[in-house]
Amino acid sequence: MNMEPSMNTGVSDTDMLKQLLAGRDSIVTELKKVIIGQDRIIEDILISLLCRGHCLLIGVPGLAKTLLISTLSDIMDLQFSRIQFTPDLMPSDITGTEILEEDKSSGKKIFKFIRGPVFSNIVLADEINRTPPKTQAALLQAMQEHEVSIAGETFTLDEPFFVLATQNPIEQEGTYPLPEAQLDRFMFSLIIDYPERDEEVQIVRATTAGTEPAVNRIIEKKSVLELQNLVRRVPVSDIVVDFAVDLARKTRPGLEGSPQFITDFISWGAGPRASQFLILGAKAAALLNGRTTPDINDVKRVAHAVLQHRIVINFNAEADGITPQRIIDRLLEA
């Protein structure tokens, strides 16, 4: 890694790495005041945030998804908004709308733009699959472009901009599943499982005692942006890049070098964006573990989160009970 001072901050990358490690420990400590367990999910969310990515959280109700995200925004002193997606939600309910009001100085009627909840640093899109595609697209455009266009005028979103969308895997009736092209805009797909028994005992005791722990704001918006830039500057060896690209390419059926079980069980594999996110995720994972460059194990560390929502299994896989997670396991073993 380049050890020279950053052009914008005058702080060397070595010092920023130390700040990152100290910040990670402080963030985890503060989160643990409120969130019990979910260590892997917390680290994955931090990796995605450092990479300027977005996360899709899949889990049943009651697993503290909303609490985790809102607590993270408090710790990082970032503006947080929550959007509850419903079938009657309109795009303007997310992006904002223009209203007609009177200019007091001239008495003329003018249009004024009222910003919607998407104008935040951290946006929780709760149950994103419960709203029609046109409303989903309004959020997903903001995710990709980091800007919103209203009535011919473009408004740039404040950085950092981080979207965490949730889906309930149980109730699918009356939902609008995200198309593969839109799923591809999420860096990570994270499956939140039930807590262990000991963790659940702690959760029950902590949430029924009548006290609410207070968390401290320990990192500023400016520091988050600097750390995101640090991730981009991390060097990666050709071997690690080749491994990430080959791993993504091997998910594509019919391609030379793809295993036979890929052709048997997959309709569509991961695109080039998966290769990019594998490397970015590996960079952030390495930094969070105190290393200045990633290795192949860091790529494997983020492989499931990057690939599992980019693999479309076919009927044969569904009939045999084969999931994208099992296919990725076989690829990594090979």
N, C-alpha and C positions, 0 to 999 in steps of 0.2 A: 504493500500500500504506500502511496505517496505520503511521506512524512512532513512535507512542506506545509506551512500555514495555508489555510483556505483563503482564497482571494477575497471572499466577502467578509470573513469573520476574523482573520488574523490568528486563528486557533489551529494548531496542527491536527492532522487526522488522528495521531496517537492520543492527544488530549481528548479529542471528541469520542474516541473509542472508550476511554476511561469514563467519560461522562455518560456514555450510553450504558455501560455496565452498571454504573452507580444508579442511573435512572431506572434501569430495568429492575434492579433489586428494590428500589423505593416504590416503584409502581406495583410490583407484586405484593410487597408488604402492605400497601394501602388497600389493594383489592382484597387481600385476605381478611381484612377487617369486616368485609361485607360478603364476599363470595367464598364459599367453602368447596374445595375440590376444583375440578375443571382446569388443572394446571396446563394440560396440553392445549386446550382451547384458548386459554389466555395467551400463551406464547404464540399460537398461530395468528391470533388477532393482532398482536404486536408486530409480527413479521409482515402481515398484510399492510398495516398502517405505515410501517417504515418503507415499504415498497410502493406506496401510493396506489395500492390496489383496493379492491372492494371484496366483501365477504358475504356469502350466502350461508346462513345458519339454519340447519335442519334439526328439529327436535320437537318433542311433544310439549304441550303447555306445562308451565310450572317449573321449568329448569333454569330460571333466573337469567334468561337471555336479555330481556329488557334491562334488568337491574345491573347486569354486567356492563352493558354498553353505556348506560347513563353514569355509572360510577367511574368508568374509564374517562369519560368526558370531563367529569368534575376534577379528577386527579390531574388531567392535562390542561386544565383551564381553557377548554375548547367549548364553543357553542354547540349545544345539543338540541335536536328536535326529533320528535317521534311522530310518524305518520301511520295511522291505523287504516290499512287498505280494506275497502269495502266495495261491493258491486256498484254502488252509486257514486263512487269517487270520480271526479273529473280531473283532467290534466291541470286546469287552472287552480285546483285545490292544492296542488303540489308546487307548481312553479310560481304562482301568483296571478293577479289579474289587474286590469285597469279599471279605475272608477272615475266617474265624471264629478268634478267638484268645482266650486266657484272660486276664482282668484279674488281675494279680498281687496287687493290694490287696484285692479282694473275692472272687476265685476264680470269678467268673461268666464265662460265655462271652459275648463281645461281637463285633460285626462291625466291622472296620476297613477303610477304603477305601485301596487301594494305587493311587496315581496312575500312569497310563500315559504313554507317550512324547508324547502330544499336549500334555501340560503342559510345554511349552517355548516359548521365544520364536520360534525358527526351526525349523520341522518340514519335513524332506525326506521326501516321500511317494514312494518309489522304485517306478516301474512301477505306478502306481495302477490301471491298467486290467487288472491280473492278479489282482484280488481280487473276490469277488462284490459285487453292488450293496448288500447290507445293511452290509457293512464299509466300502464307499465312503461310504455315507450317514452313517456315524458320524463320519467325518472332516469331511465337507462340512457337517454340522450345526454342528460346532465352528467351522468357517470362517465361517459366516454369523452365528451367535449369540455367538461368543466365550465359550461356556460349555458345560458337559457335565452332563447329568442322569443320575444313577445311583441306582437304588432310591428314587426319589421325592425325592432331594436334588440341588440344583443347585450345581455348582462353577464359579466364574468363572475363566477362563484369565488368566494374567499377560500384561500388555501390555508391549511390542508383541507381537502374535501374527501370524506371517507363515508361510504355507504355500507351499512350492514342490513341485509334483508333477511327476514325469517320466513320459514315455511313449516307448516304442520304436516308431518308425513301420514297422519291418520285419516283426517277428513279430506277427501278429494272431491266429493259431490259439490257441484256448483262452483268449482274453481277454474282458473285459467292458467294452466301450466306454462311456464316460461319457455319460449322456443329456444332451440339449441344456440342460435345466433346471439340471443340475448344472454343466455347462461354463460356464454364464452366471455362476456365482459366482466364476470366475477373472477377475480384472481383465485380465490379459495372457495371451496364448498366444504363446510365443516359440519359434521354430524355430532350433535351433543347427545350423549347417552345419559341414562339414569346414574345418580351418584352411588358410590359404594355404601354398604350398610353403615359403617362407622361415620362416613361423611354425612349421611342422612340423619343420623342421631344428632350430630353437631348442628345441622341445619335446623332441626326441630327445636333444639334447646335455645339456639341463638335467636330464632324468629318468634318465639313465644315468651320471651323474658321481659318484654315491655321496654327494652332499651334499643336505641338506634346508634350504632357507631358512627362517628364523624370521620370523614376522610380529608386529607390535606392536599392542597394544590401544590404539586412538586415540580411541574415542568411547564414551561411557557410555550405558546404557539411558535415563537421564533425558533426555539430549540428543536421542536418537532420538524420544522422545515429544514434546519441544518442537518439533522440526522437522516432525513430522507435523501438529501444531497450526498451525504457520506456513503450511503448504500450504493449509489450509482458509481461512486469512485472506487469501489472495491475491485481489485484485479482478480481475474479468473483464468486458470490455466486452460490450454487448448483441450487437455484430456477431459476436464470437467464439462466444458462446453460440448464436446463431441458426445459425451455420455448423455447429457440432457437432450440433445437433438435426436440421438438415436432412440432414446427411450420414448420420446413423443412420436417419432416416425413408426416405431414398431406397434403402435396402437392402431395403425391404419391398415385395414384388410386389403389383401391383394398386392401390397407394396413389397418390393424385393427386400428380403431380410426379415419380414414379419413372420412370426411363428404361425404354425398351422392353426392353433387354437384361436388366434386372433381372427383369421378368416372364417373359422367355424362359428364364432360367437359374437362378432362385432359387425354392425352395419356401417358405422362411421366412427373414425378415430379422432384424436385431438389434432388441432391445427397448429400453425406456427406460433400463435400466442401462448400455447402451452409451453413451448421451448423457452420463450422469453421469461415466463413466470417461474419456471423451474430454476433458472439461473438467478433471477432477482430474489426469489425466496431462499435459495441456498446462500446467497450473499448475506441477507439479513439474519438467517439462522446462524451463520458462522460468527457474525459480529455479536449477536446476543450470547454466544458462548465464548467470547473473548478471543476469537481468532480473526486474523486480518485477511484471510482468503478462504473460500469454501473448498471442500473436497467432494468426492462422489457421495459420501454418506450424507452430506447436507442436501444433495439433490434427492436422494432417497427419502430423507426426512420430510420433504414437502411434496413428494410425488402423489400421494393419495389425495391431498387437499387440492392439488392443481388438476389432476387428471380425472377424478371420479365423475365429475359432472360434464366432462367433455367426451366421454365414451358412450356411444349409443349401442346398446346390446340388441341382438336380434331375437326372433322367436325361439330359436334353438336354445339360446342361453336362458331365456325366461322359463322354458319348459324344463330345463335341467336344474333350475334354481341357482344359476351362476350369476353373480352380481359383478358390477364394475370393480368393486373392491377386491374380489377374488382374482379377477383378471390382472389387476395391477400387482397383486402379490406374486402371481406366477411370472410376470415380466421381470420383477425385481429379483426373484430367485434365479431366473435364467441369466 
